[in-house]
Amino acid sequence: MAVFAIADLHLPARVKPMDVFGEHWKNHFERIQADWRARVAASDVVLLPGDLSWAMKLEEALEDLHSIAALPGTKLLLRGNHDYWWSSIGRVRRALPEGTYALQNDSILLNGRLYAGSRGWIIPTEESDPDDVRIYNRERMRLEMSLKNARAKDADAPITVMLHYPPLTEDQPGFSDILEAYGVEDCVYGHLHGASIYGAVRGERRGVRYHQVSCDGLDFKMYLLYP
């Protein structure tokens, strides 16, 4: 079994083709699908940490969600900042096709590995808006809730975390203290695009391996996490 990751699919939901952001986005999902089908087996796991569809309502997102579900592997979804269609977690889970699972304030154990996560938020600075600080602190609580849920399932299994927003920067520790406290092995995240991708934190920091997996930074190919 292999584990792959890719973020920020930004599927159009019939309203917003991504090539408005540059020629490199032209037919981007067709390119992702071709690589996905060539490399991912039915027994593999695919992590999708947010910004899945431009849809505004769940009903409008169903076409995009079924397009994802039709691809090989077990899919784990996380909410991104543009996933406005993601309403109550109960409604989302009832609408998801078979083999596709949504994480929110909880975790899932698959093939001896735990998967947990939260959307995350902008890491605040001294100049941050109080609303951003409030949301960031709420997301810290949600991440810890997800990790407590994971450890309640299995005290020893390795943990992989999905965040949509970057968990840390070169200057700010962000969510990294929580990841370290729960012994997280790997953290995959998206959200960044264009030039901002190149300054993202990657590799091991204090025992946690960080992986930036925005699809445009991967040339619209799947990122192999394990083995």
N, C-alpha and C positions, 0 to 999 in steps of 0.2 A: 504494500500500500504506500502510495506517495501522497504528499500534501502540497497543494499549490495555493497561490494567493494572487489576487488582482483586484484593485480598487478603482472606484470612480468610472464605472462603465458609462454613466450618463446616457442611458438609452433614451431614445427620443420621445416615447409615448405619443408619437405622431405630431409632436408640437415643436421640437427643437433639435434639428440635426446639428451635430457637433462641428461640422466643417465651417460653421460661421466663426469658429475660433482659430481657423488656420487650415491650410491644405493638408497638413499632416494628420488631421482628424478625419479626412475623407474616408468613408466606408470603414470606419474604425472597428465597428462591431463585427463586420464580416471578417476582418483580419484576425480579431481576437478569437472568433469561432473556429476559424481554420486551424490556428495553433492549438486551441483547446481540444478539438477533436483529434488532432494528430498526436497529442501527448498525454491526455488525461484518460485514465481507464475508469470503468464503472465502479471499481472498488476504491478509487482514490477520493480524497477530500479536497474541496475547493473553498477557500476563505474569501469572502467578498465584503471588505470593511467599508461599506457605505457609498453614498451617491450612486445609487443603482439606476434610478429613473427620474426624468424630469416631470413625471405626472404629478398633478396636484391632489388627486383623489385616488383611493385604493382601486376603485373600479377601473380607472384610467390606466393604472399601472399593471393590470393583469396581463396584458399582452407582453409587456417587457418581462414580467416575472415568469411567464410560461416559456419565453424564449431562453431565459437562463436555465430553467428547469429541464428543458429538452436536451441540454448538453450533458456529457458524461460526468459522473462523480456525485458524491453527496455534497450539497452546497450549504454553507453556513453564512447567513446574511446578518449584517449589522447596519443600523441606521446612520446615515450621513446628514450633514447640515442641509442638503438639498432634497432629501427624501421627504417632501411635504406630504406625500400620499400615505406615509407610515402613521396610521392612526393608533388606536388602542392595540396592544400586543395580541390580545385575544382575536380581534378581527383579522389582523395580519396573518396570524398562524392558521386560522380557519381557511383563509384564502390561498395559502401557499400550496403549490403542487407537491406531490409525493417526492421524497428525497431532498426537500429544500426546507431548511430550518432557520428560524429567526432567533437571535440572542438579544435579550434585554433584561438586565438586572439578574441574570442567572447564567447557567453554564450547561454544557453538554459533554458527556463522556463517550468517545468513539475510539474503538480499537486501542484501549489502554491509555489514551491521551485526553486530557481535559481542555476544553475550549471555553474561554470566558471573554468578557469585554464590555465596553461602553463607548458611546459616541465620542466623549472627550469634548474639549473646548479650547479656545485661545488661552494660552498660558499668560496670566496677567503680569503686568509690570506696575511700577508706581504711578504711571499715567493712565492706567486702565479705567474704563467706565465701570462704575459700581455694578451695573447689570452683568457685565462680563465676569466680574469677580464672583458674583452670586452663582451664575451658571457653572463656572469652573468648579466652584466648591461643591455644587450639587453633583457634577459629573465625577468628582473624586469619590463621593459617597456611593454613587452607583457602581463605579468600578470596584470598590471594595466589597459592595454587596454581591457582585458577580463572582468575585474571587472567594468570598466566604462560602457561597453556594457551591463553588467548585470543590473546595477543600472538604465540605460536608459530604460530598459524593465519594471522594477518595483522598485520603490524607497524603498519599505518596506519589500519585501519578503525575507525570510531567504536565505543565500547563503552558498553553499557547494563548496569548491575548490578542484580540483585535481592538484597535482604536481607530476612529476615523481621523481625528485631528492628530497632529504630531504629539507624541507623549512627552517630548523634551526637546530642547535646543542645545546648542553648544554653550549657551550662557545661562539657561534656566532648567532646573531639574524637573519641573512639571510633575508628571504622574509617576516618575521613575521610582520614587521612594515606596509607593504602594506595590509596584511590580516586584521590587527587590524584597519587600517584606514577606510576600507570598511565594517567593521562590520561582517566579515566572522564568521560563527558559527563553521564550521568543515572543516578541511583540511586532505585529505587522500593522502598518497604518498607511493612510492615503492622504487625501485632501489637497496636497500640493500639486501645482501644475507649472509648466514652463520653467523659467530659470530658478524658481524657488526650490525645485526638486533637488538641484545640485548641492545646495547647502544643508540638506537634511542629514540628520544623524543616522548612521548605519554602523553595523558591527556591534561588538560586545562592549558594554559599559556596566561595570560592577555586577557582572554575572548574568545580565540580560542581553540577549542578541536582538538588535533592532533592524527591521526590514521596511524600507520605503517602497510601496507597491502601486503607486498611481500608474494607471495603464499607459499614459503617454510617456512616462519615464522608463517604461519597459519596452518601448517600441511596439506596444499593443500585443505583447506576448505574455504567456503565463510565467509566473515566478515560482520556481521550484524551491520549496522550503525544506522538505525532507523527502527521501533520505539524501 
